[in-house]
Amino acid sequence: MTQPLITHYLYFAKYQSMNSNMYIPQSAHLKTMIGAVWQTEGRPGFKLETIIPKGVIEIIFDLGSSSSVEARLGNTEYRLPKYFINGFNTLPLQLQLPEKQYYFGVQFHPVVIKQLLGVPAGEFTNQSVDLGSLNSFFHCLWHQLAEAASFNERVKIISDWLQKKSIAKSPQEEMMDLFLTNPYAESMPVSSLAKTLYFSPRHLSRKLKDLTGMNTEEILLYKKYLHAVHLMQANDLSLTQVAYKSSFTDQSHFIRSFKTYAQMTPGEYRDMKSHIPGHFYRNVQ
């Protein structure tokens, strides 16, 4: 395996620090399955982390020695399993951060999940599902990752596992994946999207429900919201410009839609956002 393309960055909160890594797949086979592999390790320096809906499907491994993390999604409170899958959330996920944390995650393309796990990705929307309940293989995989000495070694473990998987995607599914994973995907009417993806409107809605837990109208609004989140992260635009570039009809529609998913206004999110898109932290220790 060639040396992974890895980025490293540090961020500091008061006297605490986190060390984070990210790997972007280079091989054609891996690119059809995953968008990125990441790791965070260290002392958060905050008590609470909120992750607003990000439009990604992730398998996450808690490699830390501390007790499981308390989480809240909507009105549901629970403890995160040691290895779990989280789907396309439409509500913020709130975490009670431990003194030390050690997470390793893989972002998957939606179409791949059903072939990989036997369950469509839409089944994991607004849930953090224990992977051990789906396949005992993940218990062994967690131990391999926990015993690995570095992020590079963990990337190799994941790459070797996925390289052995034969994932078949039709041209339509490839286009569907591209549409769902591109945060800047062009906004269009349902009829135009169906025509672009070569589905009937009804068939397209069933496909999207299977992949995301949302129908076509819902996912198109969700994509506008995601576009706005990425614009606020990457650019110093006014909120009026963000609303326009994200194809919202007006500022009121933008604020109302954003608050539906993030449970805060765009202005509130912009004031609180961190260097990681969709994440913000509170209660500095």
Helices and strands as residue ranges (DSSP letters): E 6-13, E 16-23, H 28-31, E 34-42, E 46-51, E 57-62, E 70-73, E 76-79, E 83-86, E 93-96, E 101-108, H 110-117, G 121-124, E 128-130, G 131-133, H 137-147, H 151-163, H 171-181, H 190-196, H 201-212, H 216-234, H 239-245, H 251-262, H 266-272, E 279-284
